[in-house]
Amino acid sequence: MSYDFNNGIRTARGSIGVTFDAALRAHMVRVYNHMTAGLMVTGIIAYLVSTSPAMIQAIFGSPLRILVMLAPLAFVMVMSFGIQRLSLAALTGTFYGFSVAMGLSLSTIFLVYTHASIAQVFFISAAMFLFMSLYGYTTKADLTNWGSFLMMGLFGIIIASLVNIFVHSPGMNFAISVIGVLIFVGLTAYDTQKIKENYSESWGAESNGKLALMGALNLYLDFINLFMMLLRLMGNRR
């Protein structure tokens, strides 16, 4: 009786590959689950606050509005710089705290735009996001070079948006929104591939749990910004 050593190696490698693929898919599912849950929390909070005139007045009719506007950025910084020090449970709580803060900040869109147009733009954004995220996950192309180009574009539209606060140019606002859609569509694919490539079973459950939360944060921000840019372009104002 003989043993085919080469076939045994191929079989072992195949088993390892299948196991890794299953673990990677489970990791990506965790990323998307956290992202989806975060978006649901944001949407619910935003809608509930928008239906309460007392809450709107308390938040946006007082200096508290500055805190509400800056709170999401503070949560992002805590997650980004505290990922090594925070436990998985603390990082999870911070992520969902960020989702609540975003809900408070975005509540005014229900006062500015019709509910029908918000729903329409949401589903368009979701379709675009899913397509580009699937592309980022499945493509064999290396999207690394996209990163620097997209980040330069992102900083560009941030600077242009700040300038437009003072000049109030409709043309500039339109250009910012169009370019913003392209940037966040690209970032969706880029971030998805990056999340996939950063995963490793060797990191362990705790570290991969943290990576899943940070991946969810990145994709959440891509989706929200894509949604807001499209809403500015397509939303029907009240």
C-alpha positions in Angstrom: 0.0 0.0 0.0 1.5 3.4 -1.0 0.7 6.9 -0.1 0.6 9.7 -2.6 2.5 12.4 -0.7 1.9 15.2 -3.3 -1.8 14.5 -3.3 -1.8 14.6 0.5 -0.2 18.0 0.4 -2.7 19.3 -2.1 -5.6 17.9 0.0 -4.3 19.5 3.2 -3.8 22.9 1.4 -7.3 22.7 0.0 -8.7 22.0 3.5 -6.8 25.0 4.9 -8.0 27.2 2.1 -11.6 26.2 2.6 -11.3 26.8 6.4 -9.7 30.2 5.8 -12.4 31.2 3.3 -15.1 30.3 5.8 -13.4 32.2 8.6 -13.0 35.3 6.3 -16.7 35.1 5.2 -17.7 35.0 8.9 -15.5 38.0 9.6 -17.0 40.0 6.7 -20.5 39.0 8.0 -19.6 40.5 11.4 -18.4 43.7 9.7 -21.6 44.1 7.7 -23.8 43.1 10.7 -22.2 45.8 12.9 -22.5 48.4 10.0 -26.1 47.5 9.4 -27.0 47.6 13.1 -25.2 51.0 13.4 -27.1 52.4 10.5 -30.4 51.2 12.1 -29.6 52.8 15.4 -28.7 56.1 13.6 -31.9 56.0 11.5 -34.2 55.3 14.5 -32.6 58.0 16.6 -32.7 60.5 13.8 -36.3 59.9 13.1 -37.4 59.9 16.7 -35.6 63.2 17.4 -37.1 64.8 14.3 -40.6 64.0 15.5 -40.1 65.8 18.8 -40.2 69.6 18.5 -39.0 69.8 22.1 -35.9 67.7 21.3 -35.1 69.7 18.2 -35.4 72.9 20.1 -33.3 71.7 23.0 -30.5 70.4 20.7 -30.4 72.8 17.7 -31.8 75.9 19.4 -29.1 76.0 22.0 -25.3 75.8 22.2 -25.8 72.0 22.6 -25.9 71.8 18.8 -22.1 72.4 18.6 -21.6 69.4 20.9 -23.9 67.3 18.9 -22.1 68.3 15.7 -18.7 67.5 17.1 -19.6 64.3 19.0 -19.4 61.9 16.1 -15.8 63.1 15.3 -14.9 62.6 18.9 -16.2 59.0 18.9 -14.2 58.3 15.7 -11.0 59.6 17.2 -11.5 57.5 20.4 -12.0 54.4 18.3 -9.1 55.1 15.9 -6.5 56.0 18.6 -7.8 53.8 21.3 -8.2 50.5 19.4 -5.1 49.0 21.2 -6.1 50.1 24.7 -9.9 49.6 24.6 -11.3 46.2 25.2 -13.6 44.6 22.6 -16.6 45.4 24.7 -15.6 49.0 25.2 -14.9 49.4 21.5 -18.3 48.0 20.7 -20.0 50.4 23.0 -18.1 53.3 21.5 -19.2 52.3 18.0 -22.8 52.2 19.0 -22.4 55.4 20.9 -21.1 56.9 17.7 -24.2 55.6 15.9 -26.4 57.4 18.4 -24.4 60.6 18.1 -24.8 60.4 14.3 -28.5 59.9 14.7 -28.8 63.1 16.7 -26.6 65.0 14.2 -28.6 63.8 11.2 -32.1 64.3 12.6 -32.6 67.5 10.8 -32.6 65.8 7.4 -36.2 64.7 8.1 -37.1 68.4 8.6 -35.3 69.6 5.4 -36.2 66.8 2.9 -39.4 64.9 2.3 -39.7 61.4 3.7 -40.3 59.9 0.3 -37.1 61.4 -1.2 -35.1 60.3 1.9 -36.3 56.7 1.4 -35.7 56.9 -2.4 -32.1 58.2 -2.0 -31.5 55.6 0.8 -32.3 52.7 -1.5 -30.3 54.2 -4.3 -27.3 54.6 -2.0 -27.7 51.1 -0.7 -27.7 49.6 -4.2 -24.6 51.6 -5.2 -22.9 50.7 -1.9 -23.6 47.0 -2.2 -22.4 46.8 -5.8 -19.1 48.6 -5.1 -18.5 46.6 -1.8 -19.1 43.4 -3.7 -16.7 44.6 -6.4 -14.1 45.4 -3.7 -14.5 42.0 -2.2 -14.3 39.9 -5.4 -12.0 41.8 -7.7 -8.5 40.5 -8.3 -7.2 44.0 -9.1 -5.1 45.7 -6.4 -7.0 48.8 -5.3 -4.1 50.1 -3.1 -3.3 52.9 -5.5 -6.9 54.2 -5.2 -6.2 55.1 -1.5 -4.0 58.1 -1.9 -6.0 59.5 -4.8 -9.3 59.1 -3.0 -7.9 60.6 0.2 -6.6 63.7 -1.7 -10.1 64.0 -3.2 -11.7 63.7 0.2 -9.5 66.4 1.7 -10.3 68.5 -1.4 -14.1 68.4 -0.9 -13.7 69.1 2.8 -11.8 72.3 2.1 -14.2 73.2 -0.7 -17.2 72.6 1.6 -15.6 74.9 4.2 -15.0 77.6 1.6 -18.6 77.2 0.4 -20.0 78.0 3.9 -18.9 81.5 3.2 -19.4 81.9 -0.5 -22.7 80.0 -0.8 -22.2 79.0 -4.4 -24.9 76.6 -5.8 -22.4 75.6 -8.5 -19.7 74.7 -6.1 -22.3 72.9 -3.9 -23.3 70.8 -7.0 -19.7 70.1 -7.9 -18.8 69.0 -4.3 -21.8 66.6 -4.3 -21.0 65.0 -7.6 -17.3 64.6 -6.8 -18.2 63.4 -3.3 -20.4 60.6 -4.8 -17.5 59.4 -6.9 -15.1 59.5 -4.0 -17.3 57.6 -1.6 -18.2 55.0 -4.2 -14.5 54.5 -4.7 -13.8 54.4 -1.0 -16.4 51.7 -0.5 -14.6 49.3 -2.9 -11.2 50.3 -1.5 -12.2 49.9 2.2 -13.9 46.6 1.5 -10.7 45.1 -0.1 -8.6 46.6 2.7 -10.9 44.9 5.4 -10.6 41.6 3.5 -6.8 41.8 3.3 -6.3 42.9 6.9 -8.1 39.8 8.2 -5.9 37.0 9.6 -6.9 34.0 11.7 -3.6 34.4 13.6 -4.8 37.7 15.1 -7.2 35.9 17.4 -10.8 36.5 18.3 -10.3 39.7 20.3 -8.2 41.4 17.7 -10.3 40.3 14.8 -13.4 41.5 16.7 -11.8 44.9 16.9 -10.9 44.8 13.2 -14.5 44.0 12.4 -15.7 47.0 14.3 -13.2 49.3 12.7 -14.1 47.9 9.3 -17.8 48.5 10.1 -17.0 52.1 11.1 -15.2 52.7 7.7 -18.0 51.3 5.7 -20.6 53.1 7.8 -18.9 56.4 7.0 -18.6 55.5 3.3 -22.3 54.8 3.2 -23.5 57.8 5.2 -21.4 60.2 3.2 -22.5 58.6 -0.1 -26.1 58.9 1.1 -25.7 62.6 2.1 -24.1 63.5 -1.2 -26.8 61.9 -3.2 -29.5 63.5 -0.9 -28.0 66.9 -1.7 -28.2 66.1 -5.4 -31.6 64.3 -5.6 -33.5 65.1 -2.4 -36.8 67.0 -2.6 -36.9 69.8 0.0 -39.9 70.4 2.0 
